[in-house]
Amino acid sequence: MRFHLLLSNVTGAVAGPDPAAALVEAARRAEEAGLDRVWLPDHQWWDAGPADRPVLDPFAVLGLLAGATRRIGLGPLVAGVHFRHPAVLLKQVTTLDVLSGGRACFGIGAGWYRPECAGLGIPFPPAPQRYALLADALRLARLMWSPEGASADTAPALTGEVLVVPRALCSPAPRRVPPVLVGGDGPKWTLPLVAAHADEANLFATTEDGTSRLDVLADRVRRLAAECAAVDRDPAGITLTATVLTDPSAGRAALDRTRRLVDGLAALGVAAVVIGDPAAVGAGVLDRRAVLDTWLERVVPQAPEPAPTWRGNR
């Protein structure tokens, strides 16, 4: 099993005297420990908990980490499709890929956190419109990152359900085509888009308070397989990842729960676990070194290989 780190930028540590040093240290620790990727969440502000929880822009942070690391993959988990025009978003990911030497990963989703949009005056369309835009953005990614998209003479056009792009030019081209990950596991809109367009799926292994969702995930994996069959797609083209929001450093019981959860994910065929911050304010990776230490020393080494129940991890 592989492991990623969701390096939360919604934490008191980013308001400290040297937030760049804290972010770089955590990313380098993840890289040195053999983790595959570092992800950043995509939010403008956050009003859960203290009213003034600081938030940094994810792409600025990813640029910082690209210059401070050498191997580990980098990307947003996940970029909200409603925050930026999809062509601009894809240009940002392409730039990250070029400057990092081909390490960008493209995580995208329909967005869900209405309060930040309402507070900042950012449009937050109803769900059907956001998912239609997400579908168009996924189609646009394939066009912009195609060989034809790298040249002004051959750049293709997209006429989508809500998005019209007369010339999908992306120059320079990415060093390698970034893997496309769709975040979320809703059966109505998200899973059909994963089956139709994504290289990877990111599922929620826990609720925000750390409660296991293994029973729900088992259902979602079955539904995703059915969606793949509906579009005549082999699930072997989709890799399953799952985000875990627990603190295994909070005592023996917490450690055992985290290990059991990872075992259960492996049994479902999840190929990569994304280590996320616990829900408690001030308890994240950037706030308490013990959180990541416990993962790296007491959870990761004991993780089993994913079972071949999901053929998309081959």
C-alpha positions as CSV (number, residue, x, y, z in Angstrom):
1,M,0.0,0.0,0.0
2,R,1.1,3.5,-0.8
3,F,0.7,6.6,1.4
4,H,0.1,10.3,0.6
5,L,0.1,13.3,2.9
6,L,-2.7,15.9,2.9
7,L,-0.7,18.9,4.3
8,S,-3.5,21.1,5.6
9,N,-3.1,24.8,5.1
10,V,-6.0,25.4,7.5
11,T,-4.0,25.4,10.7
12,G,-2.5,27.7,13.3
13,A,1.0,26.8,12.2
14,V,0.6,28.9,9.0
15,A,0.1,32.0,11.1
16,G,3.4,31.3,13.0
17,P,6.7,33.2,12.5
18,D,7.9,31.0,9.6
19,P,5.0,29.1,7.9
20,A,7.2,28.3,4.8
21,A,9.7,26.5,7.0
22,A,6.9,24.4,8.7
23,L,5.4,23.5,5.3
24,V,8.7,22.6,3.8
25,E,9.8,20.5,6.8
26,A,6.7,18.4,6.7
27,A,6.9,17.9,2.9
28,R,10.5,16.8,3.2
29,R,9.8,14.4,6.0
30,A,7.1,12.8,3.8
31,E,9.5,12.5,0.9
32,E,12.3,11.1,3.0
33,A,9.9,8.6,4.5
34,G,9.0,7.3,1.1
35,L,5.5,8.7,0.8
36,D,4.3,9.1,-2.8
37,R,2.6,12.5,-2.8
38,V,1.9,15.7,-0.8
39,W,-1.6,17.2,-1.4
40,L,-2.9,20.6,-0.4
41,P,-6.6,21.4,0.2
42,D,-8.2,24.2,-1.9
43,H,-10.1,26.7,0.3
44,Q,-10.2,30.4,0.6
45,W,-11.2,30.6,4.2
46,W,-12.6,28.3,6.8
47,D,-15.0,29.2,9.6
48,A,-15.1,25.8,11.4
49,G,-13.7,26.2,14.9
50,P,-12.0,29.5,15.7
51,A,-13.4,32.3,13.6
52,D,-10.0,33.3,12.1
53,R,-8.4,30.0,11.1
54,P,-5.7,31.1,8.6
55,V,-5.7,29.6,5.1
56,L,-3.0,29.8,2.4
57,D,-3.5,29.5,-1.3
58,P,-2.7,25.9,-2.3
59,F,-1.0,26.6,-5.6
60,A,1.4,29.1,-4.0
61,V,2.3,26.5,-1.4
62,L,2.7,23.8,-4.0
63,G,5.1,26.0,-5.9
64,L,7.1,26.5,-2.7
65,L,7.2,22.7,-2.1
66,A,8.2,22.0,-5.7
67,G,11.4,23.9,-5.2
68,A,12.0,22.3,-1.8
69,T,11.5,18.6,-2.8
70,R,12.9,16.4,-5.6
71,R,10.8,13.2,-5.9
72,I,7.4,13.4,-4.3
73,G,4.2,14.1,-6.3
74,L,2.4,17.4,-5.7
75,G,-1.2,18.5,-6.2
76,P,-4.5,19.9,-4.9
77,L,-6.9,17.6,-3.1
78,V,-9.0,18.7,-4.6
79,A,-9.3,21.9,-6.6
80,G,-12.8,23.3,-6.6
81,V,-14.0,23.6,-10.2
82,H,-16.1,26.7,-9.2
83,F,-13.1,28.8,-8.0
84,R,-11.3,29.3,-11.3
85,H,-12.1,29.0,-15.0
86,P,-11.1,25.4,-15.8
87,A,-8.6,26.6,-18.5
88,V,-6.8,28.7,-15.9
89,L,-6.8,25.9,-13.4
90,L,-5.3,23.5,-15.9
91,K,-2.6,26.1,-16.8
92,Q,-1.8,26.3,-13.0
93,V,-1.4,22.5,-12.8
94,T,0.7,22.5,-16.0
95,T,3.0,25.1,-14.7
96,L,3.4,23.1,-11.4
97,D,4.3,20.1,-13.5
98,V,6.8,21.9,-15.6
99,L,8.5,23.6,-12.7
100,S,8.6,20.4,-10.6
101,G,10.0,18.2,-13.3
102,G,6.8,16.2,-14.0
103,R,5.5,15.7,-10.5
104,A,2.1,17.4,-10.7
105,C,-1.1,15.5,-9.9
106,F,-4.5,17.0,-10.8
107,G,-7.1,16.5,-8.1
108,I,-10.5,18.2,-8.9
109,G,-14.0,18.2,-7.5
110,A,-17.3,20.0,-7.7
111,G,-16.8,21.9,-4.5
112,W,-19.0,21.8,-1.4
113,Y,-18.2,24.5,1.1
114,R,-20.8,27.2,0.4
115,P,-19.9,29.6,3.3
116,E,-16.6,30.7,1.9
117,C,-18.2,31.5,-1.5
118,A,-21.1,33.3,0.1
119,G,-18.7,35.3,2.3
120,L,-16.4,36.3,-0.5
121,G,-19.0,36.8,-3.2
122,I,-17.8,33.9,-5.3
123,P,-20.5,32.3,-7.4
124,F,-21.5,28.9,-6.1
125,P,-24.0,27.4,-8.6
126,P,-26.4,24.6,-7.8
127,A,-25.0,21.1,-7.8
128,P,-26.2,20.1,-11.3
129,Q,-24.4,23.1,-12.8
130,R,-21.2,22.5,-10.8
131,Y,-21.1,18.9,-11.9
132,A,-21.8,19.8,-15.5
133,L,-18.8,22.2,-15.3
134,L,-16.7,19.5,-13.6
135,A,-17.5,17.1,-16.5
136,D,-16.5,19.8,-19.0
137,A,-13.3,20.5,-17.1
138,L,-12.4,16.9,-17.2
139,R,-12.9,16.8,-21.0
140,L,-10.9,20.0,-21.3
141,A,-8.0,18.5,-19.4
142,R,-7.7,15.6,-22.0
143,L,-7.7,18.2,-24.8
144,M,-5.3,20.6,-23.4
145,W,-2.9,17.8,-22.4
146,S,-3.1,16.0,-25.7
147,P,-0.3,16.3,-28.3
148,E,-2.6,18.6,-30.4
149,G,-3.1,20.9,-27.4
150,A,0.6,21.8,-27.3
151,S,0.5,23.6,-30.6
152,A,-1.3,26.7,-31.7
153,D,-1.8,25.1,-35.1
154,T,-3.6,22.0,-33.8
155,A,-5.2,23.1,-30.5
156,P,-8.6,21.5,-30.4
157,A,-11.9,23.1,-29.4
158,L,-14.4,22.2,-26.7
159,T,-18.1,22.8,-26.8
160,G,-19.3,21.4,-23.6
161,E,-22.5,21.5,-21.6
162,V,-21.6,24.8,-19.9
163,L,-18.0,25.5,-21.1
164,V,-17.0,26.7,-24.6
165,V,-13.2,26.8,-25.3
166,P,-12.5,27.7,-29.0
167,R,-8.8,26.8,-28.8
168,A,-7.6,24.5,-26.0
169,L,-3.9,25.5,-26.2
170,C,-1.5,24.6,-23.5
171,S,2.1,25.6,-24.2
172,P,4.4,24.5,-22.7
173,A,3.0,21.1,-22.4
174,P,3.3,19.3,-19.1
175,R,6.5,17.2,-18.7
176,R,4.1,14.2,-18.4
177,V,0.4,14.2,-18.4
178,P,-0.7,14.6,-14.7
179,P,-2.9,11.8,-13.3
180,V,-6.5,13.0,-13.1
181,L,-8.1,12.4,-9.7
182,V,-11.7,13.1,-8.9
183,G,-12.5,13.7,-5.3
184,G,-15.7,12.5,-3.6
185,D,-17.8,9.3,-3.6
186,G,-21.4,10.5,-4.1
187,P,-23.2,7.9,-6.2
188,K,-25.5,10.3,-8.1
189,W,-22.9,12.5,-9.8
190,T,-19.4,11.9,-8.7
191,L,-19.0,8.2,-9.3
192,P,-20.3,8.3,-12.9
193,L,-17.7,11.1,-13.6
194,V,-15.0,9.0,-12.1
195,A,-15.9,6.0,-14.3
196,A,-16.1,8.2,-17.4
197,H,-13.0,10.4,-17.0
198,A,-10.7,9.8,-14.0
199,D,-7.4,8.0,-13.6
200,E,-8.0,7.9,-9.8
201,A,-10.8,8.2,-7.3
202,N,-10.4,9.7,-3.8
203,L,-13.0,8.3,-1.4
204,F,-13.7,9.4,2.2
205,A,-12.5,6.7,4.6
206,T,-13.7,8.6,7.7
207,T,-16.1,11.3,8.7
208,E,-14.6,14.6,9.7
209,D,-14.5,13.4,13.4
210,G,-12.5,10.3,12.4
211,T,-15.4,7.8,12.4
212,S,-14.9,4.9,10.0
213,R,-16.9,4.8,6.8
214,L,-15.7,1.4,5.7
215,D,-19.3,0.1,5.2
216,V,-20.1,3.0,3.0
217,L,-16.9,2.7,1.0
218,A,-17.7,-1.0,0.3
219,D,-21.0,0.1,-1.2
220,R,-19.2,2.9,-3.2
221,V,-16.6,0.6,-4.6
222,R,-19.4,-1.7,-5.9
223,R,-21.2,1.2,-7.4
224,L,-18.1,2.5,-9.1
225,A,-17.6,-0.9,-10.7
226,A,-21.1,-0.8,-11.9
227,E,-20.6,2.7,-13.4
228,C,-17.5,1.4,-15.2
229,A,-19.5,-1.4,-16.7
230,A,-22.2,1.1,-17.8
231,V,-19.7,3.0,-19.9
232,D,-17.8,-0.2,-21.0
233,R,-14.7,0.8,-19.1
234,D,-12.3,-1.7,-17.5
235,P,-11.9,-0.7,-13.8
236,A,-8.2,-1.5,-14.3
237,G,-7.9,2.1,-15.5
238,I,-8.9,3.6,-12.1
239,T,-6.8,3.6,-8.9
240,L,-8.6,3.9,-5.6
241,T,-7.3,6.2,-2.9
242,A,-8.9,7.1,0.4
243,T,-8.5,9.9,2.9
244,V,-8.2,9.1,6.6
245,L,-8.7,11.8,9.3
246,T,-7.5,10.2,12.5
247,D,-4.8,10.8,15.1
248,P,-3.0,7.5,15.8
249,S,-0.8,9.3,18.3
250,A,-3.7,9.8,20.7
251,G,-3.1,6.6,22.6
252,R,-3.2,2.9,22.0
253,A,-6.9,2.7,21.2
254,A,-6.5,5.4,18.6
255,L,-3.5,3.6,17.1
256,D,-5.4,0.3,16.9
257,R,-8.4,1.9,15.3
258,T,-6.2,3.5,12.6
259,R,-4.5,0.2,11.9
260,R,-7.8,-1.6,11.6
261,L,-9.1,1.1,9.3
262,V,-6.0,0.8,7.0
263,D,-6.4,-3.0,7.0
264,G,-10.0,-2.6,6.0
265,L,-9.2,-0.2,3.2
266,A,-6.6,-2.7,1.9
267,A,-9.2,-5.4,1.9
268,L,-11.4,-3.2,-0.3
269,G,-8.5,-2.8,-2.8
270,V,-7.6,0.8,-1.9
271,A,-4.1,1.4,-3.3
272,A,-3.2,4.6,-1.4
273,V,-4.1,6.1,1.9
274,V,-4.1,9.9,2.2
275,I,-3.0,10.9,5.7
276,G,-5.2,13.9,6.7
277,D,-5.4,16.1,9.7
278,P,-7.6,15.1,12.6
279,A,-10.6,17.3,13.1
280,A,-9.5,18.8,16.4
281,V,-8.1,22.3,16.0
282,G,-4.3,22.4,16.6
283,A,-4.0,18.7,16.3
284,G,-2.7,18.5,12.7
285,V,0.5,17.5,11.1
286,L,1.9,21.0,11.1
287,D,0.9,21.5,14.8
288,R,2.0,18.3,16.4
289,R,5.0,16.4,15.1
290,A,3.8,13.2,16.9
291,V,0.8,12.8,14.5
292,L,3.0,12.2,11.4
293,D,5.7,10.4,13.4
294,T,3.2,7.8,14.6
295,W,1.9,7.3,11.1
296,L,5.3,6.9,9.6
297,E,6.7,4.7,12.4
298,R,3.8,2.7,13.6
299,V,1.2,2.5,10.9
300,V,2.8,2.7,7.5
301,P,5.4,-0.1,8.1
302,Q,2.6,-2.5,9.1
303,A,0.2,-1.7,6.3
304,P,-0.8,-4.7,4.1
305,E,-0.8,-4.8,0.3
306,P,-4.2,-4.0,-1.2
307,A,-6.3,-7.0,-2.0
308,P,-6.9,-7.8,-5.7
309,T,-10.6,-7.3,-5.2
310,W,-10.5,-4.0,-7.1
311,R,-8.8,-4.5,-10.4
312,G,-8.1,-0.8,-10.9
313,N,-4.9,-0.9,-8.8
314,R,-2.9,-3.2,-11.1
